[in-house]
Amino acid sequence: MSDLLEIVAPKSARALAMMDVPVQCAMLIGGVWREAASSLPSIDPATGKTIAIIPDASAQDVDSAVSAARAAFPGWAATPPAERARILWRIADLIDANIDELAELETLDQGKPLHVGRWAEIPGAAGQFRFFAGQATAIEGRTITPSITYQPQGKQMAAWTLREPVGVVAAIVPWNSPLVLTAMKLAPALAAGCTVVLKPAEDTSVTALRLGELMMEAGVPAGVINIVTGRGAISGAALAAHPGVDKVAFTGSTTTGRAIVDASKGNLKRVTLELGGKSPVIILPDADLDLAIPGAANAIFFNGGQVCVAGSRAYVHSSVYDRVIEGLTAQAAALQLGHGLNPGTHMGPMVSARQAERVAGFVNDAQSAGASIMTGGKRLGAAGTFISPTVVANVDPDMTIVREEVFGPVLVVQRYDDLGDVVAAANDSVFGLAASIWTESLSAAHRLSREIQAGTVWINCHSMFDPSLPIGGVKQSGYGRDSGIAALDNYLDWKTVCAVI
């Protein structure tokens, strides 16, 4: 038990101070840092210790933030694209300059191992701002030659399109990868000329607030970025329904996504949703198992399985099933659990005791229904927030653990013989976020990548991300895309201009 809570002192003064005394945080509204009438604790999930006190924004606070964004919109939309690009690039530089601090804050607030933030997610956030800095000056309309035959005698028709920012954006992000998912919303919205009210998850708001400081330092004008923290049921709901918001960009659960769609109906605001997943990992008989076994393990155990695209359903051909299940079990058992500030930690805690209880419930229910727990499935740690990496076999396709998103380090492994059957099984889900295919056959890889219903298909890899690659889902995994050029479309409208000349 002591190994789980062994901590190496952070390097940054801010993170070190949080471990001693909770830091009092404020919201950013109209360029001013403000307190709220009430507050919430932000807790290190590994230890249960409060590290920060964040504002619990009210509907009135949300209204102030939306008003500030609305007032700032005309000026930001009119800012030359090259100037917007310069500011976005400066934000990326400041993220890089503060990368150690940001990674430590994210570890304390969310629980993830330090190396995950330091070498993957925080650089990924900087990459989002750099990529969309490049896109800010590349927003273009089109010229059109219409076939209108009833223009006045001796005149001609000219037509063209403009791309214009949609207006005020509500960006609502989850707790699993807070900073990089925030950057995925903010960077394209700001590049397009929109202003934003950001609502981070109540469990993980610390890095969003620190990013707000860096954005102000980078020269983002007052009101262009506003950050309200607090409970989703209050501030998040008020933001999603606010008539002054033109668009909601949301990443999170499918259940909350449905509520946001309902809330958007009042003024028919635009909505993009990146929601839940139950991503299949399909291992063909010719797969390179030295690549596939650790790859499939990483697909589910990275960040404790708290990843929307986590490869939580493995389909393994019968000819290699025994070797794969043995390898996956060994991979899981070898992972070292611990506090994220311990450099030997491979996997940290769940984000909260509530989430750990939920994940354990899926495992216990599956075992009661006859599934075999090959390894893991235990709650550990003084606060009960650690879940040991879990491999579940002998499952029925109709079991809850096979069909619902667990959002924890739990992999269900199923055997198959026929490729057609495995495609049908992989697609037999309300979700369609991601999938991976493991094979040495170019033909099989191409064919399956077309047949699998998912927004992203990886071949001989999983969870490979880059700011240039669109991310999003089909079916109940949402609509719209983050990252890539496609993400700009979330924040731009088309305007058609038609003239007689």
C-alpha positions in Angstrom: 0.0 0.0 0.0 2.8 2.4 0.8 4.3 1.9 -2.7 1.0 3.3 -4.2 1.4 6.6 -2.4 5.1 7.1 -2.7 5.6 10.6 -4.1 8.6 12.4 -5.5 8.4 16.1 -4.8 7.4 18.2 -7.8 9.9 20.6 -9.4 7.5 23.6 -9.9 6.8 26.0 -7.0 3.1 26.0 -7.7 2.7 22.2 -7.6 4.9 22.0 -4.5 2.7 24.6 -2.8 -0.5 22.7 -3.7 0.8 19.7 -1.9 1.3 21.7 1.3 -1.7 24.1 1.4 -4.7 24.1 -1.0 -4.4 26.9 -3.6 -7.3 29.3 -3.9 -8.3 29.7 -7.6 -10.5 32.2 -9.4 -12.5 32.3 -12.6 -11.5 34.4 -15.7 -14.4 36.6 -16.9 -13.8 39.5 -19.2 -10.1 39.6 -18.5 -10.6 39.8 -14.7 -10.0 37.0 -12.2 -13.1 36.7 -10.1 -14.3 34.6 -7.1 -17.7 32.9 -6.9 -20.1 32.9 -4.0 -19.3 29.2 -3.3 -16.5 26.9 -4.0 -15.5 23.2 -4.5 -12.4 21.2 -3.5 -10.1 19.9 -6.2 -8.7 16.6 -4.9 -5.6 14.6 -5.6 -7.3 11.3 -6.4 -4.4 9.2 -5.3 -4.3 10.5 -1.8 -7.7 12.1 -1.3 -6.0 15.3 -0.3 -7.4 18.7 -1.3 -4.9 20.6 -3.5 -7.0 23.5 -4.6 -10.2 25.4 -4.0 -12.0 26.2 -7.3 -15.0 28.6 -7.8 -18.4 26.9 -8.1 -19.9 29.2 -10.7 -23.5 30.1 -10.6 -25.9 30.8 -13.6 -25.2 34.5 -13.0 -21.5 33.9 -13.3 -22.1 32.1 -16.6 -24.2 34.9 -17.8 -21.4 37.4 -17.0 -18.9 35.2 -18.9 -21.2 34.9 -22.0 -21.7 38.7 -22.0 -18.0 39.3 -21.9 -17.5 36.9 -24.8 -20.3 38.5 -26.7 -18.8 42.0 -26.2 -15.3 40.8 -27.3 -16.5 39.0 -30.4 -16.6 41.8 -32.9 -13.1 42.9 -32.2 -11.6 39.4 -32.2 -13.5 38.5 -35.4 -12.0 41.6 -37.1 -8.5 40.9 -35.8 -6.2 40.2 -38.8 -5.7 36.4 -39.2 -1.9 36.8 -39.0 -2.3 38.5 -35.6 -4.6 35.7 -34.3 -2.0 33.3 -35.6 0.8 35.1 -33.7 -1.1 35.0 -30.5 -1.9 31.2 -30.9 1.8 30.5 -31.5 2.8 32.5 -28.5 0.4 30.4 -26.4 2.1 27.3 -27.6 5.5 28.7 -26.7 4.3 29.5 -23.2 2.9 26.0 -22.8 6.4 24.7 -23.7 8.1 27.1 -21.4 5.9 25.9 -18.5 5.6 22.2 -19.5 7.0 20.7 -16.3 4.7 22.8 -14.1 1.6 22.0 -16.3 2.5 18.2 -16.2 2.8 18.2 -12.5 -0.4 20.1 -12.0 -2.2 17.7 -14.2 -0.8 14.7 -12.3 -1.9 16.1 -9.0 -5.3 17.1 -10.2 -6.2 14.1 -12.5 -3.9 11.3 -11.2 -2.2 10.4 -14.5 1.5 9.4 -14.4 3.8 12.4 -14.9 5.4 11.1 -18.0 2.0 10.9 -19.8 1.4 14.6 -19.3 5.0 15.6 -19.7 5.8 13.7 -22.9 2.4 13.2 -24.6 -0.5 15.3 -23.5 1.0 18.7 -22.7 3.2 18.7 -25.9 0.0 17.7 -27.7 -1.8 20.8 -26.3 1.0 23.0 -27.6 0.8 21.3 -30.9 -2.9 22.1 -31.2 -2.2 25.8 -30.9 0.6 25.7 -33.4 -1.4 23.7 -36.0 -4.3 26.1 -35.8 -2.0 29.1 -35.8 -1.1 27.9 -39.3 -4.8 27.5 -40.3 -5.8 31.0 -39.2 -4.3 32.6 -42.3 -5.6 29.8 -44.6 -9.4 30.3 -44.2 -10.8 30.8 -47.7 -14.0 31.2 -49.5 -14.7 30.3 -53.1 -15.7 32.0 -56.3 -18.7 30.5 -58.1 -19.9 30.8 -61.7 -23.7 30.5 -61.3 -26.0 29.5 -64.2 -28.7 32.1 -63.5 -30.3 33.1 -66.8 -32.6 35.9 -65.7 -30.1 38.7 -64.9 -30.8 42.1 -66.4 -29.9 42.7 -70.0 -26.2 43.4 -70.5 -25.3 42.5 -67.0 -23.4 39.5 -65.5 -23.7 37.6 -62.3 -20.8 37.2 -59.9 -21.0 35.0 -56.8 -18.6 34.1 -54.0 -18.6 32.6 -50.5 -17.1 33.9 -47.3 -16.1 32.0 -44.2 -17.1 33.8 -41.0 -16.8 32.8 -37.3 -20.0 31.4 -35.7 -19.7 33.7 -32.7 -19.6 32.8 -29.0 -18.6 29.2 -28.3 -19.2 27.2 -25.1 -16.3 24.7 -24.8 -17.1 22.0 -22.3 -14.4 19.5 -21.7 -14.0 16.3 -19.5 -11.6 15.2 -16.8 -9.6 12.4 -18.4 -7.1 14.5 -20.4 -7.9 18.0 -19.4 -5.3 20.2 -21.0 -5.0 18.6 -24.4 -8.8 18.3 -24.8 -9.2 21.9 -23.8 -6.6 22.9 -26.5 -8.6 20.9 -29.1 -11.5 23.2 -28.5 -9.8 26.5 -28.0 -7.2 26.5 -30.7 -9.6 26.1 -33.8 -12.3 28.3 -32.2 -9.8 31.2 -31.7 -8.2 30.7 -35.1 -11.6 31.0 -36.7 -12.3 34.3 -34.9 -14.7 33.0 -32.3 -14.7 34.0 -28.6 -15.0 31.2 -26.0 -16.5 30.5 -22.6 -14.6 27.4 -21.3 -16.1 25.1 -18.7 -13.6 22.5 -17.5 -14.6 19.4 -15.6 -15.2 20.1 -11.9 -12.8 17.3 -10.9 -9.9 18.7 -13.1 -10.0 22.5 -13.5 -6.5 23.4 -12.3 -4.6 23.2 -15.6 -7.4 25.1 -17.5 -7.1 28.0 -15.1 -3.3 28.0 -15.4 -3.7 27.9 -19.2 -6.0 31.0 -18.8 -3.1 32.8 -17.2 -0.7 31.9 -20.0 -3.3 32.9 -22.6 -3.6 36.4 -21.1 0.2 36.6 -21.0 0.3 35.7 -24.7 -1.9 38.7 -25.5 -5.4 37.2 -25.9 -7.7 40.2 -25.5 -10.0 40.5 -22.5 -13.2 38.6 -23.0 -12.0 36.4 -25.9 -11.3 33.6 -23.5 -13.4 33.2 -20.3 -13.2 30.3 -17.9 -15.9 29.3 -15.5 -15.5 26.3 -13.1 -18.0 24.4 -11.1 -20.6 21.7 -11.2 -21.8 20.5 -14.6 -25.4 20.3 -13.4 -25.3 24.1 -12.7 -22.7 26.0 -14.6 -22.4 23.5 -17.4 -26.2 23.3 -17.9 -26.5 27.1 -17.8 -23.8 27.5 -20.4 -25.3 24.9 -22.8 -28.7 26.5 -22.6 -27.6 30.1 -22.7 -29.2 32.1 -25.5 -26.1 34.2 -25.9 -24.1 31.1 -26.9 -24.0 30.3 -30.7 -22.3 26.9 -30.5 -21.4 24.2 -28.0 -18.3 22.1 -28.4 -18.5 19.1 -26.0 -16.4 16.1 -25.2 -17.7 13.7 -22.6 -20.3 11.0 -21.9 -23.1 10.1 -24.3 -25.6 10.7 -21.6 -24.4 14.3 -21.1 -24.2 14.8 -24.8 -27.9 14.0 -25.1 -28.6 16.6 -22.4 -26.6 19.2 -24.3 -28.5 18.6 -27.5 -31.8 19.1 -25.5 -30.4 22.3 -24.0 -29.3 23.6 -27.4 -32.9 23.7 -28.8 -33.8 27.0 -27.3 -31.9 29.1 -29.9 -30.9 26.2 -32.2 -27.2 26.7 -31.4 -24.8 24.5 -33.3 -23.4 21.5 -31.4 -20.4 19.2 -32.0 -20.1 16.1 -29.7 -17.2 13.7 -29.1 -18.8 11.1 -26.9 -18.3 7.7 -25.5 -16.7 4.7 -27.1 -16.4 0.9 -26.9 -13.5 0.5 -29.3 -12.8 -2.9 -30.8 -9.2 -4.3 -31.1 -9.2 -7.0 -33.8 -6.2 -9.3 -33.8 -6.0 -11.4 -37.0 -4.2 -14.8 -37.1 -1.3 -13.3 -39.1 -0.7 -10.4 -36.7 2.8 -9.7 -35.4 2.0 -10.7 -31.8 5.2 -9.1 -30.4 3.6 -5.8 -31.6 -0.1 -6.6 -31.1 0.0 -7.9 -27.5 1.7 -4.8 -26.0 -0.2 -2.6 -28.4 -3.5 -4.0 -27.3 -2.5 -3.7 -23.6 -1.5 -0.1 -24.1 -4.7 0.6 -25.9 -6.7 -0.1 -22.7 -4.3 0.6 -19.8 -2.9 3.9 -21.0 -4.2 6.6 -18.6 -6.0 3.9 -16.6 -8.4 3.2 -19.5 -9.8 6.7 -18.9 -9.7 7.5 -22.7 -12.6 7.8 -25.0 -11.0 5.7 -27.7 -9.6 3.1 -25.3 -9.5 -0.4 -26.9 -11.8 -2.1 -24.5 -13.1 -5.0 -26.6 -10.4 -7.4 -28.0 -11.4 -9.9 -30.7 -8.7 -12.5 -31.1 -8.6 -15.3 -33.7 -8.8 -18.7 -32.2 -5.5 -19.8 -33.6 -3.6 -17.2 -31.5 -6.1 -16.7 -28.7 -4.3 -18.6 -26.0 -1.0 -16.9 -26.6 -2.7 -13.4 -26.7 -4.7 -13.9 -23.6 -1.6 -15.1 -21.8 0.4 -12.2 -23.1 -2.3 -9.6 -22.2 -2.6 -11.0 -18.7 1.1 -10.8 -18.2 1.2 -7.3 -19.5 -1.5 -6.2 -17.1 0.0 -7.9 -14.1 3.4 -6.3 -14.7 2.1 -2.7 -14.6 3.1 -0.8 -11.5 0.4 1.2 -9.9 1.2 4.3 -7.9 1.1 8.0 -7.4 1.7 9.8 -10.7 4.6 11.8 -9.2 6.5 8.5 -8.6 8.7 8.0 -11.8 8.2 4.2 -11.5 4.4 4.5 -11.9 2.9 3.0 -15.1 -0.7 3.7 -14.1 -2.3 6.1 -11.7 -5.6 6.1 -9.9 -9.1 6.6 -11.3 -10.0 10.3 -11.2 -12.1 9.8 -8.1 -13.4 7.2 -5.6 -16.8 7.5 -7.4 -15.3 6.5 -10.7 -13.3 3.6 -9.1 -16.5 2.3 -7.6 -18.3 2.5 -10.9 -15.5 0.6 -12.7 -15.3 -2.1 -10.0 -19.1 -2.5 -10.3 -18.8 -3.5 -13.9 -16.1 -6.1 -13.1 -18.1 -7.6 -10.2 -21.3 -7.8 -12.2 -19.5 -9.6 -15.0 -18.0 -12.1 -12.6 -21.4 -12.7 -11.1 -22.7 -13.3 -14.6 -20.1 -16.0 -15.3 -17.2 -14.1 -16.8 -13.6 -15.1 -15.8 -11.3 -12.4 -14.3 -7.9 -13.4 -15.6 -6.2 -10.7 -13.6 -6.9 -7.5 -11.7 -10.3 -6.1 -10.9 -9.4 -5.0 -7.4 -9.8 -1.6 -5.8 -6.6 -0.5 -4.0 -5.1 2.4 -2.1 -6.2 4.2 1.0 -8.8 6.2 -0.9 -9.9 3.2 -2.9 -9.2 5.0 -6.2 -6.8 2.6 -7.8 -8.1 -0.2 -10.0 -5.7 -3.0 -10.8 -5.4 -3.6 -14.6 -8.0 -6.1 -15.5 -8.5 -8.7 -18.2 -11.9 -10.4 -18.5 -12.5 -13.5 -20.6 -15.4 -16.0 -21.2 -17.8 -13.2 -21.7 -21.2 -13.3 -23.4 -21.7 -10.6 -26.1 -24.8 -9.3 -24.3 -23.1 -8.7 -21.0 -23.1 -5.1 -19.7 -19.3 -5.1 -19.5 -19.1 -5.9 -23.3 -21.7 -3.3 -24.4 -21.3 -0.3 -22.1 -18.4 2.1 -21.7 -16.5 1.2 -18.5 -13.9 4.0 -18.7 -11.4 2.2 -16.7 -8.5 -0.3 -17.1 -10.8 -3.2 -18.1 -10.3 -5.3 -21.2 -12.8 -7.9 -22.4 -11.3 -10.6 -24.7 -13.4 -12.6 -27.1 -12.5 -15.4 -29.4 -13.5 -15.6 -33.1 -13.0 -17.8 -36.1 -14.7 -16.1 -39.1 -13.7 -12.6 -40.3 -17.2 -11.8 -41.3 -18.4 -12.7 -37.8 -15.9 -10.4 -36.1 -16.8 -7.5 -38.3 -20.5 -8.0 -37.3 -19.5 -8.3 -33.6 -17.3 -5.2 -33.7 -20.1 -3.2 -35.3 -22.7 -4.5 -32.9 -22.5 -1.5 -30.7 -24.2 1.8 -30.2 -20.8 3.4 -30.3 -18.5 4.1 -33.2 -15.6 6.1 -32.0 -12.4 4.1 -32.9 -11.0 0.7 -33.7 -7.7 -1.0 -34.3 -6.8 -3.8 -36.7 -3.7 -5.9 -36.2 -2.5 -7.8 -39.3 0.4 -8.2 -41.7 -2.1 -8.5 -44.6 -2.4 -5.2 -46.6 -5.6 -6.5 -48.2 -7.3 -7.4 -44.9 -6.2 -4.1 -43.3 -7.8 -2.0 -46.1 -10.9 -4.1 -46.3 -11.6 -4.1 -42.6 -10.8 -0.4 -42.2 -13.7 0.2 -44.6 -16.1 -2.2 -43.0 -15.6 -1.2 -39.4 -18.0 1.5 -38.3 -15.8 4.0 -36.5 -14.5 7.6 -36.8 -10.9 6.4 -36.6 -9.3 3.1 -37.5 -5.7 2.4 -36.6 -3.8 -0.4 -38.3 -1.1 -2.1 -36.2 -1.3 0.7 -33.6 -3.8 2.3 -31.3 -4.3 5.8 -29.8 -2.0 7.6 -32.3 -2.8 11.3 -32.2 -1.6 14.4 -34.1 -3.1 17.8 -34.4 -3.5 17.2 -38.2 -5.7 14.1 -37.7 -9.4 14.5 -37.3 -10.9 12.9 -34.2 -14.6 12.0 -33.7 -17.2 9.4 -34.0 -20.3 7.9 -35.6 -23.5 6.6 -34.2 -23.8 7.5 -30.5 -20.2 8.5 -30.3 -21.2 11.9 -31.5 -20.8 14.1 -34.6 -18.3 16.8 -35.7 -14.6 16.5 -35.5 -11.8 17.8 -33.3 -8.3 18.3 -34.6 -7.3 18.6 -38.3 -8.6 21.0 -40.8 -12.0 19.5 -40.4 -12.2 21.0 -36.9 -12.3 24.5 -38.3 -15.6 23.8 -39.9 -17.1 23.5 -36.4 -16.4 27.2 -35.9 -17.1 28.8 -39.3 -20.2 29.6 -41.2 -20.6 29.9 -45.0 -22.0 33.1 -46.4 -23.0 33.3 -50.0 -22.7 36.7 -51.8 -24.4 37.0 -55.2 -24.1 40.3 -57.3 -25.3 41.7 -60.6 -22.3 43.6 -62.1 
